[in-house]
């Protein structure tokens, strides 16, 4: 991945890994488990309605949490649900930060 792709993904919240089996597996698993209580909003200042919390953008955040790219089979089996939940909340936190910086920074 080149530096421009990395920079653009950080600025926009898009996943630099959006079109691979790993990110697709995270998105599919997220859609299967998103009704769980662990996805309830944790902080009123987080922005859960932003682009960064879209299922297709959660793969790279989940990968950062565990430190490596998990296999799609392990993701589908639920082995990394906690990382997906944490990635979701981290995305909402980041969305707040970027909104705040854009409006008030």
Beta strands, then each sheet from edge to edge (+ up, - down):
end
